[in-house]
Amino acid sequence: MVKRGSRILRNDFLIMSGQELTPKDMKYISRMSELKDLQMVQTTLSDSDLMYIQNLRKLQNLAIAETKVTDSGMEHLKNLNELTTLELQKLPLTDNGLSVCRYMPKLEDLFLSETRVNGTFLSSMAEPERLKRLFLDGSQFNDQGARLIPKLRGIKCLVLSNTQITGEALRYIGNLGELESLNLENTNIESDDLKHLGWLPALRILILRGTKVTSLNAIPMKSLPGLESVDVTIPSMTTQELEQVRGRFPRLEVSAYSGGNLVWSTRPPKAAQRPAALSDGKGDRAAPPPK
């Protein structure tokens, strides 16, 4: 029986966190044939341990974070073709390991925060147009990987914060007709780059905090007709200037940050808060917390 801090909520749901795994533990897990959701965080899970997971054919959600897993173990996941959510975070994974996604035609949510992927794995995905949420924050994603973003025709939430992208990447993000939330926090995006966003009619949330965007005038409002909330880093404004912003962008909620602190907002003070990325009913796995 699995023990030492694990938590079985149902016969189809298992969470294991902060513990050392033994071969006995893994053999027990391999016999949980009805398992649909498996989360293994801060455990001693290794590449060889993944062979015990490979026959859990009913798995729909798999989360592995802060373990010993590398590219070498990813091949053990190729039989998990019912996966809709895959979380591989804070792992030394590269695009070579992520090529296993070609065996996962139902994948909709992919979380690769703080990995070593640069985005080229997108070319090997089985059904890239099915992907709804992609988190690459803190990864090595770059402009070369961004060239493959147009494959993600059904993407709704895209998080590229703390990556190596520049304005060149925005050329490939534009025209994603279903994109609702875009996080570009702490990237090298500049004001003039925003003109490359193109036509994004469904975009509601745009996070530019920590970028080089210094003017709200740079936001192409005409090509972003659904925009509701913008998060930026702009110096403090006078009351008069703030009212001018409210007058010009009456339907837009703007929050400005400096040094990690909210310095002004077009929302009433009591309601002012940093907008979160689209959650799709999974708020606990949505946007990374503010730094």
Secondary structure, DSSP 4 states (H G I P E B T S, - for coil): ---TT-EEEETTEEEEES----HHHHHHHHT-TT--EEEEESS---TGGGGGTTT-TT--EEEEESSS--GGGGGGGTT-TT-SEEEEESS---TTGGGGGGG-TT--EEE-TTS---SGGGGG-S-GGG--EEE-TTS---HHHHTTGGG-TT--EEE-TTSS--GGGHHHHTT-TT--EEE-TTS--BGGGGGGG---TT--EEE-TTSB---GGGS-GGG-TT--EEEE------HHHHHHHHHHSTT-EEEEEETTEEEEESS-TTT--PPPPP-TT-GGGSSPPP-
